[in-house]
Amino acid sequence: MTLVRRAVPEDAPEVLRLRQVMIDSVFEASSSTWHAASLPTVRAKLADSGGSFAAFVIDHPDRPGALAALVAGTVEYRIGRAGNPHGLVGYVFSVATDPDARHRGYARACMETLLDWFRERGVAQVDLNTSAEAEPLYAALGFVRKPDPSMRLTFQSA
């Protein structure tokens, strides 16, 4: 079976590389100049094994030091409601597989591990955004489309 492991601080550059792969697959290819600024934060988050963030990875079988797949998620607290009285919500993001390692079940294996991590923390629901290409994977794992009245405000950097 595929070896999924929790990402560690030394994986941070590869985590950012695979995040860029995911971003570029959903949006137009974008700049990766943000990686240098993000690297210390990602390293710190990966070092905090008891925190609300986790990333699970699979090492690339053909490229030592590289990652083949990545799944990252967070646990957030929101005031409880019916169906989720404790208010714990998981959010999945940065599901990415290196282009030369696709169709081997890596994303599914990482997702299953992340979903187990959420369950262990008492998360009642898990949200994610998906591309049309990835939707069958999530549907097979039990995710369903929901009406989403989301809006976003982005603060501009000074």
N, C-alpha and C positions, 0 to 999 in steps of 0.2 A: 504494500500500500504506500501511497505518497506520504512523505514525511513533512508534515506541517509543524512549524515551530513558531513560538512567539518571537517577534523581531526584537533585537537588542540595539543599543545605541550605535554600535559599529555598522549596523545596517542602514543608518540614516541616509547616506548618499544614494543608495539603491532604492530605498523607499521613495525618495524624491524623484528619482529617475522613472520609477514605475508610475508614480502619481502623474508625471508629465505624459507618459504613454496614455494613461486614462484620459487626461484632459485633451490631448491631441486627437483621441479617437472620438470624442464627443463634440468638440468645438474645432474651429480652424486651428491649425498649428500655431502655437503661441510661444512667446519668449520664455526662456527658462532662467532669466536673470534673477528671479526671485529666490532661486534655490539657495544661494549663499546666505541670504538674510534669514531664510527659514531653517537652515541646517541646525543651529544651536537649539532652537525650540523643539525640533523633531527629536534630536538626541536626548534632550531632557525628558520629553514625554515618554520616549521608549525606555528610559532608565527608571521611570516610576511604575513599577509593576503592580502597585496597589491602587493606582489612580483610575480615573474614569475613561482613559484612552487605551486602546490595545490595537496592535497590528500583528497579523499572522502572515507568515511568508513560507515559500518553498524555495530552497536553493536551486539555482539553475543547474541541471544535470550535465551540461556541456561547457559551462563557463565558470570556473572556480572564482568565488568572490562575488558573483552576480546572483541576483534573485530572478526566479522564473515567474513568481506570482506574489501578489500582495492583496490583502483585504484589511481595511482599517475601520474602526468604529469607536463610538463614544457612548457612554451612559449619561443621560441627562435627567435631572429632576425637574418635574413640572408638578404643580399642585394637582393632587389626585382628582379622579372623577370616576363615574361608573365604569366598570371594566378595568380600571387601573387605579385603585384607591391609594396606592403608595406613590404613584406619579413617576415611576421609573420607565424611561423610554430609551431604547437603543436607536442609534442612527449609524447606518452603514455608508461608507464613502470610500473612494479610491480602490475599487475593485479593479485590478489590472493584471493582465498576464502579458509577459514579454511576447512580442509578435512571433518569434521563432519557437515558442513553447506552448502555443495554444492547442486546444482540442485534445488535451491529455487529462482533463478532470481536475486541474490544479485549482481553478477558481472555485469550483464546487467544494473541494476538500477544505480550502481556506474558509469559505463561507460557513460550512458546517461547524468548523472549529470556533469561529466567531459567534455563531448562534449559540453554541454550548456555553461560551464565555458569558454571553448575555443572560442565559437561563440561570447560570450559577450565581449571578448577581441579583436575581429576582426581577429582571426586566419583564414587563407585561406586554409590551408591543415593540416592534422594530420597524423603523421607517427607512426608506432609501429612495433614491431617484435612479432611473434606469434608462439605458438606450434601448431602442427596439431590438437590437442584436442580442442584448443580454437578458431581455425580458423572459424568454423561455426558461432560463436557469432559475430565476427568482420564482417564477410561477411553480416550477417543479419542487421548490423548497417550501411552498405554501403562501408566498406573498400574493396579494391581490391589489388591483388598482383601486385607488380611492379618489373621491372628489377632493381637490386640493385648492382651498381658497388662499393659498400662500401669497404673500407680498414680501418685498425686500427693500431695505434702505441700505445703501452702501455709503459709508463715510469716506470722503476723499482724503488721501494722505497729504500732509502738509509739506 
